[in-house]
């Protein structure tokens, strides 16, 4: 008898920007049963504090998500920054996207808050499954005449980990065999067509793909380059007798 098995291979790359310590962090965590969760966190700001907190948030999100699901992982990370505390410097904030998948399951479940993105590649087309929670995107959908100002408001994040609740976190399912998670350091400077071309070139090699995506990020309008992070999850189906 021939059975189909699904193996999951991953790639993870991060490239610091040109302004201070990197606020990006990413973690892939795998359970004993091979359930896998990936978390990509984009800290708001550039400091050693933001950098260390982003790493902690990604670790918590990935570990909890692997056991309890993407939504639980993201909300658990949010609890770490939900209270500014008594210190003079408040806890850093961040945006994030989490993905969970398991061998034998062709679906990847995602949850996100802010403008971290999730993409799916089915072998022919690249689709963005997440929707940015920014004022720019809000204006594109609801702004009417103000939609012309949308590009100027994409940096205004309307939801973040510090404010994340069930009602503000978005969820989706991705049926595609290749899933990408990116921070805005990549998708704000690398156009959709260019991302798709890189996916097409490296679709069977997740690490090469994330390396290429991080390397493709370039300077924005102000001449500074943001931190750039990508994670790829690839389902490979194999047959066994």
C-alpha positions as CSV (number, residue, x, y, z in Angstrom):
1,X,0.0,0.0,0.0
2,X,1.3,3.4,-0.9
3,X,0.7,6.3,1.6
4,X,1.4,10.0,1.1
5,X,3.5,11.8,3.7
6,X,4.1,15.5,4.0
7,X,7.5,16.7,5.1
8,X,8.0,20.4,5.9
9,X,11.2,22.2,5.1
10,X,11.9,25.7,6.2
11,X,14.0,28.8,5.5
12,X,14.7,31.8,7.7
13,X,16.7,34.9,6.9
14,X,17.0,38.3,8.5
15,X,19.0,41.2,7.4
16,X,19.5,44.2,9.7
17,X,18.7,47.6,8.4
18,X,20.8,50.7,8.4
19,X,19.2,52.4,11.6
20,X,20.3,51.0,14.9
21,X,19.8,47.4,16.2
22,X,17.4,45.2,14.3
23,X,13.8,45.2,15.6
24,X,13.0,42.1,13.5
25,X,13.0,38.6,14.9
26,X,11.8,35.2,13.7
27,X,11.5,31.7,15.3
28,X,10.5,28.3,13.9
29,X,9.5,25.8,16.6
30,X,8.8,22.1,16.0
31,X,7.0,19.8,18.4
32,X,7.8,16.1,18.8
33,X,4.9,15.2,16.5
34,X,6.5,17.5,13.9
35,X,3.8,20.2,14.2
36,X,5.6,23.4,13.2
37,X,5.0,27.0,14.1
38,X,6.7,30.0,12.7
39,X,6.6,33.5,14.1
40,X,7.8,36.7,12.5
41,X,7.9,39.8,14.7
42,X,8.7,43.4,13.6
43,X,9.5,45.6,16.6
44,X,8.5,49.2,16.4
45,X,11.6,51.2,16.7
46,X,15.4,50.5,16.8
47,X,17.1,50.0,20.1
48,X,18.7,47.2,22.1
49,X,15.5,47.0,24.2
50,X,13.3,46.7,21.1
51,X,15.6,44.1,19.6
52,X,15.7,41.9,22.7
53,X,12.0,42.1,23.2
54,X,11.3,41.2,19.6
55,X,13.3,38.0,20.0
56,X,11.3,37.1,23.2
57,X,8.0,37.8,21.5
58,X,8.9,35.6,18.5
59,X,9.9,32.8,20.8
60,X,6.8,32.9,22.9
61,X,4.5,33.2,19.8
62,X,6.0,30.3,18.0
63,X,6.2,28.0,21.1
64,X,2.6,28.6,22.2
65,X,1.3,28.5,18.6
66,X,2.7,25.1,18.0
67,X,0.7,23.7,20.9
68,X,-2.4,26.0,21.0
69,X,-2.7,27.5,17.5
70,X,-1.7,30.6,15.7
71,X,-4.2,32.9,17.5
72,X,-3.2,31.7,21.0
73,X,0.5,32.2,20.1
74,X,0.0,35.7,18.9
75,X,-2.2,36.8,21.8
76,X,0.3,35.2,24.3
77,X,3.1,37.3,22.9
78,X,0.9,40.4,23.1
79,X,0.4,39.9,26.8
80,X,4.1,40.6,27.3
81,X,3.8,44.1,25.9
82,X,0.1,44.9,26.8
83,X,1.0,46.8,30.0
84,X,3.4,49.8,29.8
85,X,4.4,49.1,33.4
86,X,5.9,51.5,35.9
87,X,9.2,52.0,34.1
88,X,10.0,55.4,32.5
89,X,10.5,53.6,29.2
90,X,7.3,51.7,28.2
91,X,7.5,48.2,26.9
92,X,8.2,48.2,23.1
93,X,5.4,47.4,20.7
94,X,5.5,45.2,17.6
95,X,3.5,43.7,14.7
96,X,3.6,40.0,14.0
97,X,2.5,37.1,11.9
98,X,2.3,33.5,13.0
99,X,1.8,30.3,10.9
100,X,1.1,26.8,12.1
101,X,1.2,23.6,10.0
102,X,1.6,19.9,10.6
103,X,2.8,16.8,8.6
104,X,-0.2,15.3,6.8
105,X,-2.1,18.6,6.8
106,X,-1.9,20.5,3.6
107,X,-3.3,23.7,5.2
108,X,-1.3,26.3,7.0
109,X,-3.2,28.4,9.5
110,X,-2.1,32.0,10.1
111,X,-2.8,34.8,12.4
112,X,-1.5,38.4,12.2
113,X,-1.7,41.8,13.6
114,X,-0.3,45.0,11.9
115,X,1.5,44.9,8.6
116,X,3.5,41.7,8.8
117,X,2.4,39.6,5.8
118,X,1.7,36.0,4.9
119,X,1.8,34.8,1.3
120,X,1.0,31.5,-0.5
121,X,2.5,30.0,-3.7
122,X,0.6,27.3,-5.4
123,X,3.1,26.7,-8.2
124,X,1.6,29.2,-10.6
125,X,0.7,32.4,-8.7
126,X,1.7,34.2,-5.5
127,X,-1.1,35.4,-3.3
128,X,-1.1,37.7,-0.3
129,X,-3.4,36.1,2.3
130,X,-3.0,38.7,5.0
131,X,-4.4,42.3,4.8
132,X,-2.3,45.1,6.3
133,X,-3.9,46.7,9.3
134,X,-2.7,50.2,8.5
135,X,-4.4,53.5,7.9
136,X,-3.2,53.4,4.4
137,X,-5.1,50.2,3.7
138,X,-8.1,51.5,5.5
139,X,-8.2,54.5,3.2
140,X,-7.9,52.3,0.2
141,X,-11.0,50.4,1.2
142,X,-13.1,53.1,2.9
143,X,-11.5,56.5,2.2
144,X,-13.4,57.5,-0.9
145,X,-11.6,60.6,-2.2
146,X,-9.1,60.3,0.6
147,X,-7.9,57.0,-0.9
148,X,-5.4,59.1,-2.9
149,X,-3.6,59.7,0.4
150,X,-3.3,56.0,1.2
151,X,0.4,55.6,0.3
152,X,1.3,58.4,2.8
153,X,-0.4,56.5,5.6
154,X,1.0,53.0,5.2
155,X,3.4,53.6,8.1
156,X,0.4,54.2,10.5
157,X,-0.3,50.8,12.0
158,X,-3.9,50.5,13.3
159,X,-3.4,47.3,15.4
160,X,-0.3,45.9,17.1
161,X,0.6,43.3,19.7
162,X,0.2,45.7,22.6
163,X,-3.5,46.2,21.6
164,X,-4.2,42.7,20.2
165,X,-7.4,41.0,21.3
166,X,-9.5,38.4,19.5
167,X,-11.5,41.0,17.7
168,X,-8.5,42.7,16.2
169,X,-6.3,39.8,15.3
170,X,-6.9,38.5,11.8
171,X,-6.9,34.8,10.8
172,X,-6.8,32.8,7.6
173,X,-6.0,29.4,6.1
174,X,-3.5,28.9,3.3
175,X,-3.9,25.8,1.2
176,X,-0.8,26.4,-0.9
177,X,2.3,24.2,-0.4
178,X,4.7,27.1,0.0
179,X,4.0,29.8,2.6
180,X,6.0,33.0,3.1
181,X,6.0,35.3,6.1
182,X,7.7,38.8,5.7
183,X,8.2,42.0,7.5
184,X,7.7,45.3,5.8
185,X,11.4,45.8,5.2
186,X,10.9,43.3,2.4
187,X,7.4,44.0,1.0
188,X,7.5,47.8,1.3
189,X,10.5,47.9,-1.1
190,X,10.3,44.7,-3.1
191,X,7.3,44.8,-5.5
192,X,4.9,41.9,-5.8
193,X,6.2,40.9,-9.3
194,X,9.8,40.8,-8.0
195,X,8.8,38.7,-5.0
196,X,6.9,36.4,-7.3
197,X,10.0,36.1,-9.6
198,X,12.2,35.1,-6.6
199,X,9.6,32.6,-5.5
200,X,9.5,31.1,-8.9
201,X,13.3,30.8,-9.0
202,X,13.7,29.3,-5.6
203,X,10.3,27.6,-4.9
204,X,11.9,24.2,-4.1
205,X,14.6,25.7,-1.8
206,X,13.2,27.6,1.1
207,X,16.5,28.8,2.5
208,X,17.7,30.1,-0.8
209,X,14.3,31.9,-1.2
210,X,14.4,33.7,2.1
211,X,18.1,34.6,1.6
212,X,17.1,36.1,-1.8
213,X,14.2,38.0,-0.4
214,X,16.2,39.5,2.5
215,X,19.0,40.5,0.1
216,X,16.5,42.1,-2.3
217,X,15.3,44.7,0.2
218,X,16.6,48.1,-0.6
219,X,16.5,51.7,0.6
220,X,13.2,53.5,1.0
221,X,12.3,57.1,0.1
222,X,14.5,58.5,2.8
223,X,17.6,56.6,1.9
224,X,17.5,54.3,4.9
225,X,17.0,50.5,4.6
226,X,14.7,48.8,7.1
227,X,15.2,45.5,8.8
228,X,14.2,42.7,6.4
229,X,13.0,39.2,7.6
230,X,11.4,36.3,5.8
231,X,10.4,32.8,6.7
232,X,9.4,30.1,4.2
233,X,7.5,26.9,5.0
234,X,7.4,24.3,2.2
235,X,5.2,21.1,2.2
236,X,6.9,18.3,0.3
237,X,4.7,15.3,-0.5
238,X,6.4,11.9,-0.7
239,X,5.1,8.4,-1.3
240,X,6.0,5.4,0.8
241,X,5.1,1.7,0.4
